[in-house]
Amino acid sequence: MAAEPYGFMGPVKAALDSTICFLPKSFSSFSQIRFNSVNAGLLKTSASAGIPGYLDYYLFAEQLTLRRKALLTKEVANAVAFLLSERSSGINAQGIVVDCGMSVNYFDKDIIKKAIRV
């Protein structure tokens, strides 16, 4: 998310993406440790409440999800639980996007129509 009030979180998330590439490579020569990340869409949390204007972004993001319903913290936790389980044993060096389809729906015709009318 590249939004003005997001501040230092953008570079931090970019560093996380880079880390998910290099740590598995570094550790693979001597361990079976896997490194993955869960890249969540916008969530309603106490931490996000401190970001100026976040509620507007959150409500807009909710409309961009394919189901028109906000991502829940529990859904992100479920993805984390999956990655920690044996069922994900073949997944390494990946960022798993959990955003209810928001990242593929930026050009939703109804959202665009509303934006143009403003």
CYANA upper distance limits for C-alpha pairs under 8 A (distance plus 0.5 A):
  1 MET  CA      6 TYR  CA      8.37
  1 MET  CA     10 GLY  CA      7.79
  2 ALA  CA      6 TYR  CA      7.55
  2 ALA  CA     10 GLY  CA      7.40
  3 ALA  CA      7 GLY  CA      8.49
  5 PRO  CA     51 ILE  CA      6.85
  5 PRO  CA     52 PRO  CA      6.39
  5 PRO  CA     53 GLY  CA      7.72
  5 PRO  CA     54 TYR  CA      8.38
  6 TYR  CA     10 GLY  CA      7.35
  6 TYR  CA     51 ILE  CA      7.23
  8 PHE  CA     12 VAL  CA      6.94
  9 MET  CA     13 LYS  CA      6.54
 10 GLY  CA     14 ALA  CA      6.78
 11 PRO  CA     15 ALA  CA      6.66
 12 VAL  CA     16 LEU  CA      6.84
 13 LYS  CA     17 ASP  CA      6.83
 14 ALA  CA     18 SER  CA      6.89
 15 ALA  CA     19 THR  CA      6.57
 16 LEU  CA     20 ILE  CA      6.72
 17 ASP  CA     21 CYS  CA      7.29
 17 ASP  CA     37 SER  CA      8.48
 17 ASP  CA     95 GLY  CA      7.72
 18 SER  CA     22 PHE  CA      6.98
 19 THR  CA     23 LEU  CA      6.22
 20 ILE  CA     24 PRO  CA      7.31
 20 ILE  CA     35 PHE  CA      6.50
 20 ILE  CA     36 ASN  CA      6.51
 20 ILE  CA     37 SER  CA      7.49
 20 ILE  CA     93 ALA  CA      5.78
 20 ILE  CA     94 GLN  CA      7.16
 20 ILE  CA     95 GLY  CA      7.84
 21 CYS  CA     25 LYS  CA      7.51
 21 CYS  CA     93 ALA  CA      5.98
 21 CYS  CA     94 GLN  CA      8.13
 22 PHE  CA     26 SER  CA      6.69
 23 LEU  CA     27 PHE  CA      6.56
 23 LEU  CA     35 PHE  CA      7.41
 24 PRO  CA     28 SER  CA      6.29
 24 PRO  CA     33 ILE  CA      7.84
 24 PRO  CA     34 ARG  CA      6.70
 24 PRO  CA     35 PHE  CA      6.19
 24 PRO  CA     92 ASN  CA      7.62
 24 PRO  CA     93 ALA  CA      6.45
 25 LYS  CA     29 SER  CA      8.12
 27 PHE  CA     31 SER  CA      6.26
 27 PHE  CA     32 GLN  CA      8.09
 27 PHE  CA     33 ILE  CA      7.40
 28 SER  CA     32 GLN  CA      6.81
 28 SER  CA     33 ILE  CA      7.79
 34 ARG  CA     91 ILE  CA      8.04
 34 ARG  CA     92 ASN  CA      5.70
 34 ARG  CA     93 ALA  CA      7.56
 35 PHE  CA     92 ASN  CA      6.11
 35 PHE  CA     93 ALA  CA      5.86
 35 PHE  CA     94 GLN  CA      7.85
 36 ASN  CA     83 LEU  CA      8.08
 36 ASN  CA     91 ILE  CA      8.09
 36 ASN  CA     92 ASN  CA      6.35
 36 ASN  CA     93 ALA  CA      5.73
 36 ASN  CA     94 GLN  CA      5.42
 36 ASN  CA     95 GLY  CA      6.19
 36 ASN  CA     96 ILE  CA      7.97
 37 SER  CA     94 GLN  CA      6.95
 37 SER  CA     95 GLY  CA      5.12
 37 SER  CA     96 ILE  CA      6.57
 38 VAL  CA     76 VAL  CA      7.84
 38 VAL  CA     79 ALA  CA      7.54
 38 VAL  CA     80 VAL  CA      7.17
 38 VAL  CA     95 GLY  CA      6.22
 38 VAL  CA     96 ILE  CA      5.34
 38 VAL  CA     97 VAL  CA      6.58
 38 VAL  CA     98 VAL  CA      7.31
 39 ASN  CA     95 GLY  CA      6.64
 39 ASN  CA     96 ILE  CA      6.19
 39 ASN  CA     97 VAL  CA      5.16
 39 ASN  CA     98 VAL  CA      6.47
 39 ASN  CA     99 ASP  CA      8.37
 40 ALA  CA     76 VAL  CA      7.05
 40 ALA  CA     97 VAL  CA      6.45
 40 ALA  CA     98 VAL  CA      5.28
 40 ALA  CA     99 ASP  CA      6.08
 41 GLY  CA     71 LEU  CA      7.35
 41 GLY  CA     97 VAL  CA      8.20
 41 GLY  CA     98 VAL  CA      6.71
 41 GLY  CA     99 ASP  CA      4.80
 41 GLY  CA    100 CYS  CA      8.20
 41 GLY  CA    102 MET  CA      8.00
 42 LEU  CA     58 TYR  CA      6.46
 42 LEU  CA     61 ALA  CA      7.36
 42 LEU  CA     70 ALA  CA      8.49
 42 LEU  CA     71 LEU  CA      7.46
 42 LEU  CA     99 ASP  CA      7.95
 43 LEU  CA     48 SER  CA      7.82
 43 LEU  CA     58 TYR  CA      7.63
 43 LEU  CA     70 ALA  CA      8.10
 43 LEU  CA     71 LEU  CA      6.74
 43 LEU  CA     72 LEU  CA      7.12
 43 LEU  CA     73 THR  CA      7.03
 44 LYS  CA     48 SER  CA      6.93
 44 LYS  CA     49 ALA  CA      7.96
 44 LYS  CA     58 TYR  CA      7.89
 44 LYS  CA     72 LEU  CA      8.28
 44 LYS  CA     73 THR  CA      8.17
 45 THR  CA     49 ALA  CA      6.86
 46 SER  CA     50 GLY  CA      7.75
 47 ALA  CA     51 ILE  CA      8.23
 48 SER  CA     54 TYR  CA      7.24
 49 ALA  CA     54 TYR  CA      7.24
 49 ALA  CA     55 LEU  CA      8.10
 50 GLY  CA     54 TYR  CA      8.40
 53 GLY  CA     57 TYR  CA      7.44
 54 TYR  CA     58 TYR  CA      6.54
 55 LEU  CA     59 LEU  CA      6.60
 56 ASP  CA     60 PHE  CA      6.66
 57 TYR  CA     61 ALA  CA      6.49
 58 TYR  CA     62 GLU  CA      6.68
 59 LEU  CA     63 GLN  CA      7.21
 60 PHE  CA     64 LEU  CA      7.08
 61 ALA  CA     65 THR  CA      7.00
 61 ALA  CA     70 ALA  CA      7.95
 61 ALA  CA    102 MET  CA      7.53
 62 GLU  CA     68 ARG  CA      6.20
 62 GLU  CA     69 LYS  CA      5.91
 62 GLU  CA     70 ALA  CA      5.09
 62 GLU  CA     71 LEU  CA      7.97
 63 GLN  CA     68 ARG  CA      5.39
 63 GLN  CA     69 LYS  CA      7.44
 63 GLN  CA     70 ALA  CA      8.39
 63 GLN  CA    111 ILE  CA      8.12
 64 LEU  CA     68 ARG  CA      6.96
 64 LEU  CA    101 GLY  CA      8.47
 64 LEU  CA    102 MET  CA      5.73
 64 LEU  CA    105 ASN  CA      6.39
 64 LEU  CA    106 TYR  CA      6.92
 64 LEU  CA    108 ASP  CA      7.76
 64 LEU  CA    111 ILE  CA      8.00
 65 THR  CA     69 LYS  CA      6.98
 65 THR  CA     70 ALA  CA      7.59
 65 THR  CA     99 ASP  CA      7.72
 65 THR  CA    100 CYS  CA      5.83
 65 THR  CA    101 GLY  CA      5.82
 65 THR  CA    102 MET  CA      4.69
 65 THR  CA    103 SER  CA      8.45
 65 THR  CA    105 ASN  CA      7.27
 66 LEU  CA    100 CYS  CA      6.76
 66 LEU  CA    101 GLY  CA      5.83
 66 LEU  CA    102 MET  CA      6.80
 66 LEU  CA    105 ASN  CA      7.28
 67 ARG  CA    100 CYS  CA      7.47
 67 ARG  CA    101 GLY  CA      8.45
 70 ALA  CA    100 CYS  CA      8.22
 71 LEU  CA     75 GLU  CA      7.42
 71 LEU  CA     76 VAL  CA      8.44
 71 LEU  CA     99 ASP  CA      6.79
 71 LEU  CA    100 CYS  CA      6.74
 72 LEU  CA     76 VAL  CA      7.34
 73 THR  CA     77 ALA  CA      6.74
 74 LYS  CA     78 ASN  CA      6.59
 75 GLU  CA     79 ALA  CA      7.02
 75 GLU  CA     98 VAL  CA      8.32
 76 VAL  CA     80 VAL  CA      6.93
 76 VAL  CA     98 VAL  CA      6.98
 77 ALA  CA     81 ALA  CA      6.63
 78 ASN  CA     82 PHE  CA      6.69
 79 ALA  CA     83 LEU  CA      6.80
 79 ALA  CA     98 VAL  CA      8.11
 80 VAL  CA     84 LEU  CA      6.74
 81 ALA  CA     85 SER  CA      6.72
 82 PHE  CA     86 GLU  CA      8.44
 82 PHE  CA     87 ARG  CA      7.27
 82 PHE  CA     88 SER  CA      6.86
 83 LEU  CA     87 ARG  CA      8.04
 83 LEU  CA     88 SER  CA      5.80
 83 LEU  CA     89 SER  CA      8.37
 83 LEU  CA     91 ILE  CA      8.33
 84 LEU  CA     88 SER  CA      7.70
 85 SER  CA     89 SER  CA      7.88
 99 ASP  CA    103 SER  CA      7.47
101 GLY  CA    105 ASN  CA      7.14
102 MET  CA    106 TYR  CA      7.37
107 PHE  CA    111 ILE  CA      7.77
107 PHE  CA    112 ILE  CA      7.03
108 ASP  CA    112 ILE  CA      6.72
109 LYS  CA    113 LYS  CA      6.63
110 ASP  CA    114 LYS  CA      6.81
111 ILE  CA    115 ALA  CA      6.72
112 ILE  CA    116 ILE  CA      6.63
113 LYS  CA    117 ARG  CA      6.86
114 LYS  CA    118 VAL  CA      7.17
